[in-house]
Amino acid sequence: MKKHKLSYQLRKFDKNEQLVLKAKREIPFEIRLASQLVLDDLCFSWNKARLEEDINQSIDENNKEAFETLSKTFNSYIWES
């Protein structure tokens, strides 16, 4: 079982002029990695849905310039196989 790392910081209160010892537990690498992957996936999905919505709106409005610009952005953003 992995050891948990602790880091301690001394903080000074302005009112009492006392030193306080505060323990701070570090987040394990696996949890940080998993949370970063979940956030990346959520951002990717939201951006993809937003681009698709904008492309569909430009098609509905017959705006060829916006469609071409958004299509290029979509193709460069999406590299799924």
C-alpha positions as CSV (number, residue, x, y, z in Angstrom):
1,M,0.0,0.0,0.0
2,K,1.3,3.4,-0.9
3,K,2.2,5.9,1.7
4,H,0.2,9.1,1.9
5,K,2.3,12.2,1.6
6,L,1.7,15.1,4.0
7,S,3.0,18.6,3.7
8,Y,2.9,21.1,6.6
9,Q,2.7,24.8,6.4
10,L,3.0,27.4,9.2
11,R,0.5,30.2,8.9
12,K,0.3,33.3,10.9
13,F,-3.0,34.8,11.9
14,D,-3.3,38.5,11.8
15,K,-5.5,38.8,14.9
16,N,-3.8,36.6,17.4
17,E,-0.2,36.6,16.1
18,Q,-0.1,32.8,16.7
19,L,1.6,30.3,14.5
20,V,-0.8,27.5,13.3
21,L,0.3,24.2,11.9
22,K,-2.0,23.1,9.0
23,A,-1.8,19.6,7.5
24,K,-2.5,19.3,3.8
25,R,-2.9,15.9,2.2
26,E,-1.7,15.6,-1.4
27,I,-4.1,14.1,-4.0
28,P,-2.7,10.8,-5.4
29,F,-1.5,10.9,-9.0
30,E,-4.2,8.3,-10.2
31,I,-7.0,10.5,-8.9
32,R,-5.5,13.6,-10.5
33,L,-5.0,11.8,-13.8
34,A,-8.6,10.4,-13.8
35,S,-10.1,13.7,-13.0
36,Q,-8.1,15.4,-15.7
37,L,-9.2,12.8,-18.3
38,V,-12.9,13.2,-17.3
39,L,-12.6,17.0,-17.6
40,D,-10.9,16.8,-20.9
41,D,-13.6,14.4,-22.3
42,L,-16.4,16.7,-21.0
43,C,-14.8,19.8,-22.7
44,F,-14.2,17.9,-25.9
45,S,-17.8,16.6,-26.0
46,W,-19.2,20.1,-25.3
47,N,-17.0,21.8,-27.9
48,K,-17.9,19.1,-30.5
49,A,-21.6,19.5,-29.8
50,R,-21.3,23.3,-30.0
51,L,-19.5,23.1,-33.4
52,E,-22.1,20.7,-34.8
53,E,-24.9,23.0,-33.6
54,D,-23.2,26.1,-35.3
55,I,-22.6,24.1,-38.5
56,N,-26.3,23.0,-38.6
57,Q,-27.4,26.6,-37.9
58,S,-25.2,27.9,-40.8
59,I,-26.8,25.3,-43.1
60,D,-30.3,26.3,-42.0
61,E,-29.4,30.0,-42.7
62,N,-27.7,29.1,-46.1
63,N,-24.5,30.9,-44.9
64,K,-21.8,29.3,-47.0
65,E,-18.9,31.3,-45.6
66,A,-19.7,30.4,-42.0
67,F,-20.3,26.8,-43.0
68,E,-16.9,26.6,-44.6
69,T,-15.1,28.2,-41.7
70,L,-16.9,26.0,-39.2
71,S,-16.3,22.9,-41.2
72,K,-12.5,23.6,-41.4
73,T,-12.5,24.2,-37.6
74,F,-14.5,21.0,-37.0
75,N,-12.2,18.9,-39.2
76,S,-9.1,20.3,-37.5
77,Y,-10.7,19.8,-34.0
78,I,-12.0,16.3,-34.6
79,W,-9.3,13.7,-35.4
80,E,-11.3,10.6,-34.4
81,S,-10.9,7.5,-36.5
